[in-house]
Amino acid sequence: MDSSSVPEPPASTAEAAEKRRVINVALGLVMFRHNIGQDEAMELLSGVSERTGRSLYDVAADYVEHRRI
């Protein structure tokens, strides 16, 4: 496995908590916009993450900022 494809761990607990918060906000927005449950929202965001090769956090942050996936 190429070391550039391995995600680096968060620098701190605060950074990890902030990333989790952004993911939770995105989940809530997806749930509201698409009238779906939390599991379905996570599947949607995770699917985009897998298809695009981006981290779940990056996908979630973009959704929170731009309201599009």
Protein Blocks (a to p, Z undefined) as FASTA:
>chain_A
ZZklpccddfbfklmmmmmmmmmmmmmmmmmmnopafklmmmmmmmmmmmnopafklmmm
mmmmnopZZ
